[in-house]
Amino acid sequence: MIIKGRGMKKEIALSIAAMGFAVSTTALSAAEDLNSMFSEGKASGQLRMFYIDREYQGSAGNQTHRGSTAVGGHLKYETAELNGVSLGAAFYTTHEVDSRRTVDPTLFGKGNEGYSILGEAYLQYKHENTTFKGGRQKLVTPMLGDDDARMIPNLFEAYLLTNRDIPNTILTLGHVTKFAQGTFGRVYNAAANAPNALLSATSGYSYDDSLNHVGSFTNVGTYAFDEKTDGITMASATYIGIENLKLQLWDYYAHDIMNTIYGEANYSWKCLVTDALKPYAGVQIIKENSVGDEFGGEIDSLYAAAKFGVKVENFDLSFAYSKTGKNSAAEAADGGVTNAIISPWGGMPAYTQGMVTRHMFLAGTEAAKVVASYNFKDMGANLTAVAYYTEFDMDANSGYGDERTASEAGFDAIYNPKVVKNLQLRLRGNFPRAFAQSAAGKTGWNEYRFIANYNF
C-alpha cells in the first residue's frame, strides 16, 4: 500500500506507544496472555466503490460537469481484552479509478490524489459499567461526527469516558484535541471571509480554507479558524428510562471559540384510532455562544426544529420544520457568523438538512422537509427506498446570497442482495435549486451517486 498521508512516522510511534502503555498497565505475568490478546483479536473492514456525477445548471458562470470513480475503504484490527484493556487500529484509503470529466474532489485528498491514513489508533479500558477510549477514533455525536458521506470519514483524536451505572442512562465525558477532515469537506473552497467560508462552517467544515486540512490530524482550533486552541471538552447525558421516550443533552465547550448546547427529545406512541398507525415526534434545539478569545467571531445563535411522523407497516412519512435566528445587516456584512449555527467538526443532526444542502443553519432561515420511505421486505426484496423534498426560506442577511427560497429534492435506495452476504448497493440522487445566487444568476445541479460497500 502506498501511503501519501503526511506524518506516518509519528502515526506509527503513536501506535507503538499505545501498545507499550497497555502492556505496562496490565502487569502481565505470562507471555501467553499477551500472545492470546493478539491471537484472539479480530480483523474487520470495508471495501468501498464510489461513483459520483454532478452536472451544474442555472448560473451562466458555472456549467461544470464533474464525475469520478474511486475505490478504497478501511482495514481494522482490534485485540481481545486483557484485564479490561484492548487496542485498536484502522487504516483508511481512497484511490482514483476514473475521472472522465472534471474531477470530483470529494472522493480524494489534496491535489485530487488518492491517499491513506492511520485513522484509528486507540487504547480502550473497560471496568464494570465504565469504558475509557483514548487516541485516534471515529466519533458519532450530534455536533462532532464522522459525516461518512464519501470515501473517508472525519476522524478525531479524543479521550472519552462513558458510564452506565445509572439505570437507563448513558453519561459521557470527553476531550477532543485533533480533527482529520474526511474527503466530503473538499466540496467547499472556503477562503476566509468569503461567502463559501460561511457555508463551509455551517455545513460541518472549516471557516478558513478546508481544502488544506484533508488527510491529516490537525488541532481543532487550527482546523476551524486557523487559531490553535486547547481543544473541545464535551459532556452528555442520554436517558431511555421511560417507554418510547429518548432524551439527550450535550454540551461542547470549544475553548476560545464557542460553547454549543444540543438537546433532543423523541417520543412515539400508540394511535388511539387504529393500531395500524404508529405516530412519533421529536424536537431539537442548538444554542451557541462565543467564549474566550472568540476566534470564530461573535456568536449568539439559536436553531430550533420539530418533527412529526407516522409509520404504517413498512411505510414511513414525516414532516419537519426549523428556524434559525436572524442577522442584522451589519452582522451579515461582517461574515454572517453571529446568528448562524457553526459546525466545523462534522456532526449534522438537523431534522431539515438535505443530502447536500445545509442552509437551515444559516442565519434567518426557515426550513421545511418532508420524507417518505418504504421497506420492500414483505415483497421478498432487501430494499429500502426514500424520497424527500426540503425547502429553505433564506433571509437577505444570511451572509450567503440574497433573500431567496432554495430547495433540494432527492432519493436514496439501499439494496442488500441475498446472493452476496454483507454487500450493500446504494443509489442516491439530489437536485438542489437556487443553492447559490450571484450576479450571474442562481446555481443548482443534478447529482447521482452509486456506492457499493462490502463489509467483512
Secondary structure, 3 states (H helix, E strand, C coil): CCCCCCCHHHHHHHHHHHHHHHHHHHCCCCHHHHHHHHHCCEEEEEEEEEEEEEEEECCCCCCCEEEEEEEEEEEEEECCCECCEEEEEEEEEEEEEECCCECCHHHCCHHHCCEEEEEEEEEEEEECCEEEEEEEECCECCCCECCCCCCCCCEEEEEEEEECCCCCEEEEEEEEEEEECCHHHHHCCCCCCCHHHHHHHHCCCCCCCHHHCCCCCEEHHHHHHCCCCCCEEEEEEEECCCCCEEEEEEEEEECCCEEEEEEEEEEECCCCCCCCEEEEEEEEEEEEEECCCCCCCCCEEEEEEEEEEEEECCEEEEEEEEEECCCCHHHHHCCCCCCCCCCCCCCCCCCCCCCCCCHHHCCCCEEEEEEEEEECHHHCCCEEEEEEEEEEEECCCCCCCCCEEEEEEEEEEEECCCCCCCEEEEEEEEEEECCEEECCEEEEEEEEEEEEEEEC
